[in-house]
Amino acid sequence: MNIKTQSYFVTGTDTGVGKTVITAIIALHLQSRGVNVGVMKPFASGCDWRNGVLVSEDAEFIKRSCKLELTLDEINPVRWEEPLAPLVAARRANDLSDYWTTALYVYEVLRARHDTVIVEGVGGLLVPIAERDGKILTCVDLASTLALPVCLVARRTLGTINHTLLTI
């Protein structure tokens, strides 16, 4: 297609609500319409060690489901082992890298190569990801920095109306 279309940021009311599945469904739908889609989950915690490398199950699922030719590093450039909020996981892993900038750079690379890029957040909108100049950066900051409209995923359980309205 080679026509730049809108990219999207997928977030949820909280962790485990199905963001990865919805991200894959959106990507598959766009692919079925001939759109060259890139998908990324910039940050992931709770990753597993495989052959000396941390791997996100979500990134593997996205790659496999969407039959992407992207590497796992492109889909998920920043990973931590402990299943914690990214900022907490990074601090506990003594990760002093500028991983925020790394994620933004990978997004720009994908955006240049694809008609659209679906970006999956981590946890809910206010999950702390990084700290810069004394300010805690969250998924809201990521979506805002990338200037992406947000797709909100919510559970089908009791309490969802409250979580959804608080997120909105």
N, C-alpha and C positions, 0 to 999 in steps of 0.2 A: 504494500500500500504506500509506504514512504511518505505519508502525510502525518505530521505531528498532531496527535490528538491529546486530549486531556489526560494527565496522569492523576492518580488517586492515592490517598493515604487511608489505610484500613486500620481502625482501632477498635477496641472493645470496651465494654463497661468494666471489665476486669480480665484477669488471666483465665485461660481455659474456656473461653466462650465460643471458640470456633473461628477466630480471625484467620488462621492459616487455611482452613477449608474454604472460607469465603474468598480469601485472596486468590486461591487457585481457581475457584469457580469464575470469578471476574476475569481472570487471565484467560481461561479456557473459552469463555464466551467471546471475548475480544479476538482471540486467535481464530475462532470459527467464522468470524466476520472478516478475516484477512488482515487483521492488525498485527504488526510485529511488536510483540509485548515483551518487556523486560520486567522481572519481578525481583524485589529485594526485601529482605528482613534485615535492616542494618545492624541491629543489636539482638543478641540472644544470650541468655544465661541458662544454666541447667544443661549444658552441653556435655557430651560423652567423649572420652578419649578413644581415638581409633588410630592405630599406627602412628602414635605420637602427635596427633593433631586433634584439636577440639572440633567436634562436628555437631551441628544443630539438627535434630530430627525434623524440625519444621522446614529447614532449608532443603533437606533431602526429599521431604514430601513434595514441596513445591517443584523442585527440579524434576522429579519422577512424574508427578501428575501432569505437569504442563509440558513435559518433554522439552525442557529448555536446554539450549546448548551453552548456557552460562556455567561457569565454575561455581563450586560451593562458596569460594571466597568472594565471588561477585554477588551472589545471592545474599550471603551473610558474611560481611567483612569483619565484624567484631563479635567475639565470642568469649564467654567465661564459663567456668565449670560449675560454680555454685548456683543453685536455683534461687537467686535473689534479684532484687531490683538492680538494673545495670550499674548504677553508681555505687551501690553497696558491694556488688560482686567485684567491680573494678578495684575498689579500695581494698577489699580483703585479699585480692590477688596481687596487690601492689602494682597495678597497671597504671603507670605514669604516662602512657602514650597519649597523644592527642587523637583519641579514637573518634571523637565527634567530627573532626575535620576529615578523617579517613572515610567515614560513612558519607559525608557530603560529597567528597571527591568521587567515590564509587557511584553515587547517584548520578552525578553529572556525566560520568563515562557512559552509564547505561542510557541516560536520556539522549545522548548524542547518537547512540547506536540503535535505538528503538523508537517506534512511533509513540509509544506510551510506556510508562513505568508504574507498576503497582507497588507501593511501599507499605509493608506491614509493620505496624508498631509493635511495642512490647508491653504486655500488661494493659493497663488503662491509660487514659490521657495524661494523668498527673504523675505517672511513674518517673522517679528521678533517674536520668540517664547519665548526665555528666555535670561537671561544675566548671565554669569559666568566669574568671574575674569575680569570684565570690558569689555568683548567681547559679542556682541549681537549674539545669535545663531538663525539660520533660518532653514527653511525646507532643504536647501542644507546641512547644518551641520547635520541634523537628518539623511538624506539619506546616507551621507558620514560616520557618526558614525556607522550606522547599516550595512554599506558596501553593500547597495542594488542598483541594477540597477533601473533606473527611467523610468516610463511609463508616458508620457506627454499627458494630455487631454486638448483640445482646443475647443473653440466655432466655430460654423459655421456661423460667421457673419463678416461684414466688419471690418478690423483691426486685424483679427486673424493672418495673415501672420506676421505682425510686432510683435505682442505679442509672437507668437511662436518662431520666430527667436531670439528675445531678451531673452526669457527663455532658449533656447538652448545655 
